[in-house]
């Protein structure tokens, strides 16, 4: 009897969700958050492109939420609960994206990151409470919420000051890109002479300005040519 009871207890145990489904839901959650964080930080560079990336990231994150909360658990919640979970999850994804993206790219976009980090901290906290602890929503205005608000305010003031100092530094964002151009311009005069013509090693300006010795005696035959012709005429005259 005990054996059959144990077998029945094992059979009645709830089935675990498939391993592949758990992995897809877990991976899609972080992939969506990563796409959102990158799109939020880099949005000023190409608004159209990164807006599309943010939309794709939000869709991936929401699909992961639906998969983890409703499909794998096989629950049938009400429409109001589904909308609340989806909205809180979307806000949580953007809050985490603002926080992580601002921390990662603070040196690249200091002024923008100084705003993203504190606002992302507050948004992610509020969304987390509404998403995972809805019964404790009053704690948002309690000691924990006040502590998060003070932390965000201090972070905003401090990071704003650091961003202003970074912007005030000369050549703060050049990263040495102009040094390569200066080197090429400095090296250009060495490639040729002052007149723009290239000279081979061993050749000098004397080859073009001095007359070679072999060309100088060429004038002597012109001076002796009449005497040779006179001798020829004389010989012919004697013969006649």
Buried (B, 14 or more C-beta within 10 A) or exposed (E): EEEEEEEEEEEEEEEEBEEEEBEBBEEBBEBBBBBBBBBBBBBEEEEEEBEEBBEBBBBBBBBBBBBBBBEBEEEEEEEEEBEBBBBBBBBBBBBBBBBBBBBEBBEEBBEBBBBBBBBBBBBBBBBBBBBEEEEEEEEBEEEEBEEBBEBBEEBBEEBBEBBEEBEEEEEEEEEEEEEEEEEEEEEEEEEEEEEEEEEEEEEEEEEEEEEEEEEEEEEEEEEEEEEEEEEEEEEEEEEE
